[in-house]
Amino acid sequence: MSIERMSLINIMGSINSLDRVLELCCNTEIFHPEMAAGSSGEKGFRPMQEENPYSPLLQRLMDAFRMLSVPAVYSDYGDLSMDVADLREAVQKIWCDVTEASKRSEELKNSISMHEQVLAQVNHLQGLNVSLDDIVRSKYSVARFGKLPKDSYLKLSYFEKKNFFFFDFDHDEDYYWGVYFAPEENAEEIEELFASLYFEEIKLPDYAHGTPQIAAHEIEEQLDKERGELEAVHDQLRELGEGKREEFQKLYSYLKMKNDTFAFRRYAVTAYRQFHLEGFVPKNRVDEFMDLFQNMEDVICEVQPEDADARLKPPVKLKTNWFFRPFEMFVTMYGLPDYYDVNPTSFIGFIYVLLFGVMFGDLGQGLILVIGGYLFWRFKKMQLGAIVSRCGISSMVFGTVYGSVFGFENLLDPMFHALGFAEKPIDVFESQTTNMLLISVVGIGVIVVASSIIMNIYLGLRKKNYESAVFSNNGIAGLVLYLGTILAAVLMLVSGINLFHPLFILLVIVLPLLLMALKEPLARLCEHKRGFKPEGGVAGFIMQTFFELFEMVLSYVTNTLSFLRVGGFVLSHAGMMAVVMMLAEMVGTVGNPIVVVIGNLFVMVLEGLLVGIQVLRLVFYETFSRFYEGDGKPYVPAKVEYGEEEN
């Protein structure tokens, strides 16, 4: 249960080398940058506040990638060496090629769509055997082609005194297609009339000449021409996207590196054409990091202890063994521990795995959890899947002890007999086992609570926080009261030994309560501080302390008894599987396997979810809340965030 030790790195050198230094720092992905000393302007240093010249270029290139459907993934750019002007020129060329082709493609699509609509309308005018040119070019009248809704067509008889003619050529269930004529002097009035009747005009293109049959043929020819041109444009875009994909992705990777490394300039300060950069590197990789700058004559790199700069708080990188590493997800939900604290992941993970197995003990179902959790972790990269697989191992272990395999309680009996056991180690359905089980889980709860208090004592003493480590309910005083009272109660119930004599009560109960009541003034006394004045006066302090002590004592009892739910879930799981087996026997030979499979799946989903939530609750409320503060700063090394690599 450790936290990665850090070293503070100071990098100084010529401003001309800053970009290269940042590039090296990002490539290693181990340098955690901090605001360098002098960022507030002292000693002539000033922060670097420059506009990133690569950001607009990168954004434009990403827009071009979206138009070409080219994924933004990493490609080796080792042979590229370009300045801002070169990058601007390269990106601009790609942008122009893509946008011109895309613009032409959009124009052709719109034109084709319009012509297809016109062709569909003109096809409805096939009953007209007169040249469209003769109608459109009439000097003394106007003609409008279009369609009328059926209801509007029937209303034309109401306007027969108006000076217009409407000739229809085709119709269906909804529309009548035709043309109306009106004298030039009445054109505006008739247009308003037909507009009120929801007349939809068909705009004939300039190249549509002759009869509707001839016009339709000309439109089809124009469509064929534009479709061919559109296909050529698509081929051009396809060639850009596929033929030059590797070249484009190499340019993207180089530009992304330049953009992201330039962004880290905000951590540096400069004065007299020199820069200063600070950050943390894991101690076990300091030599590797220092070697990067051996050949840079104008750059100086120094290693210092992590607390050399009082302004900076070292970042936290958890260091956990592979089995419990997935449980870091639960720890970070509460926040990271302080750099000088301990990593509680293994402690929390052990408790979680243990309690889950006790509550969800089944060899077969545990195996399913192991396989399913691994698959989710392997293919979906879900940390929760890795946690489930580890909990499944615990379920298999306790399922073996319970002798339960997919709810079959006697399936492992031959194995136990071969090992010399008369019966399985723990039979959940025996009445004597129930009492033993409930007592055992309460004992586990006592150990968990006591371990959490000991953890708090250790951390408090390391930080010289005597109020928390010695005088609090989670300190030495609380541990003496808690374990002393439980020990005395157990001895009285089991052996009849009564430890509750005056001296024991005074030392184990009264004195710890008194220390907890006076924890603030006693802590100030240990820290050589004076002047403790309780808020609300002495009477208010006494009243507040009384209720706090009452709540503490009550919490010891309730927190310990809350572990009874662990035993309750053991019995609940066994009971639900017993119901499944009973239903399977009732349906007969044919339906038996179906009921067993469905019942196991139902119990696994329901019980697994409930058990997972309950164990998480016990972990957070009975352990984390006693010693964990979660005020650590995460370790975020500088790196270039490329897109995901293609498989």
Secondary structure, 3 states (H helix, E strand, C coil): CEECCEEEEEEEEEHHHHHHHHHHHHHHCCCEEECCCCCCCHHHCEECCCCCCCHHHHHHHHHHHHHHCCCCCCCCCCCCCCCHHHHHHHHHHHHHHHHHHHHHHHHHHHHHHHHHHHHHHHHHHCCCCCCHHHHHCCCCEEEEEEEEEHHHHHHHHHHCCCCCEEEEEEECCCEEEEEEEEEHHHHHHHHHHHHHCCCEECCCCCCCCCCHHHHHHHHHHHHHHHHHHHHHHHHHHHHHHHHCHHHHHHHHHHHHHHHHHHHHHHHCEEECCEEEEEEEEEHHHHHHHHHCCCCCCCEEEEEEECCCCCCCCCCECEECCCCCHHHHHHHHHCCCCCCCCCCCHHHHHHHHHHHHHHHCCCHHHHHHHHHHHHHHHHHHCCHHHHHHHHHHHHHHHHHHHHCCECCECCCCHHHHHHCCCCCCCCCCCCHHHHHHHHHHHHHHHHHHHHHHHHHHHHHHHHCCCHHHHHHCCCCHHHHHHHHHHHHHHHHHHHCCCCCCCHHHHHHHHHHHHHHHHCHHHHHHHHCCCCCCCCCCHHHHHHHHHHHHHHHHHHHHHHHHHCCHHHHHHHHHHHHHHHHHHHHHHHCHHHHHHHHHHHHHHHHHHHHHHHHHHHHHHHHHHHHHHHHCCCCCCECCCCCCCCCCCCC
